[in-house]
Amino acid sequence: MDSTPADAIEQIKNKNYILRFKGKMGEKPKYTGGILAVGISYNRKTKKHSCKVEELSK
């Protein structure tokens, strides 16, 4: 909230959320498709939403 979609995407990358889709070491990945990061922000003052989508893996 009151930040940018780019900041949200950066947080997704920094916290390595993509690892949840790759599974545990030595196991077959649970999901093998493309992974998108979606950053959504909301500005309390203007009541507007903004969004950014970035591909993390293919």
Contacts in CASP RR format, 6 or more apart in sequence:
PFRMAT RR
TARGET T0000
AUTHOR 0000-0000-0000
METHOD contacts of the structure
MODEL  1
MDSTPADAIEQIKNKNYILRFKGKMGEKPKYTGGILAVGISYNRKTKKHS
CKVEELSK
1 41 0 8 1.000
1 42 0 8 1.000
1 44 0 8 1.000
2 41 0 8 1.000
2 42 0 8 1.000
2 43 0 8 1.000
2 44 0 8 1.000
2 45 0 8 1.000
3 41 0 8 1.000
4 41 0 8 1.000
4 50 0 8 1.000
5 39 0 8 1.000
5 40 0 8 1.000
5 41 0 8 1.000
5 50 0 8 1.000
5 51 0 8 1.000
5 52 0 8 1.000
6 39 0 8 1.000
6 52 0 8 1.000
7 41 0 8 1.000
8 39 0 8 1.000
8 40 0 8 1.000
8 41 0 8 1.000
8 52 0 8 1.000
9 37 0 8 1.000
9 38 0 8 1.000
9 39 0 8 1.000
9 52 0 8 1.000
9 54 0 8 1.000
12 18 0 8 1.000
12 37 0 8 1.000
12 39 0 8 1.000
12 56 0 8 1.000
13 37 0 8 1.000
13 56 0 8 1.000
17 37 0 8 1.000
18 35 0 8 1.000
18 37 0 8 1.000
18 56 0 8 1.000
18 57 0 8 1.000
21 29 0 8 1.000
21 30 0 8 1.000
21 31 0 8 1.000
21 35 0 8 1.000
22 29 0 8 1.000
22 30 0 8 1.000
22 31 0 8 1.000
23 29 0 8 1.000
23 30 0 8 1.000
33 57 0 8 1.000
33 58 0 8 1.000
34 55 0 8 1.000
34 56 0 8 1.000
34 57 0 8 1.000
34 58 0 8 1.000
35 55 0 8 1.000
35 56 0 8 1.000
35 57 0 8 1.000
36 53 0 8 1.000
36 54 0 8 1.000
36 55 0 8 1.000
36 56 0 8 1.000
37 53 0 8 1.000
37 54 0 8 1.000
37 55 0 8 1.000
37 56 0 8 1.000
38 51 0 8 1.000
38 52 0 8 1.000
38 53 0 8 1.000
39 51 0 8 1.000
39 52 0 8 1.000
39 53 0 8 1.000
40 49 0 8 1.000
40 50 0 8 1.000
40 51 0 8 1.000
41 49 0 8 1.000
41 50 0 8 1.000
41 51 0 8 1.000
42 48 0 8 1.000
42 49 0 8 1.000
43 49 0 8 1.000
43 50 0 8 1.000
END
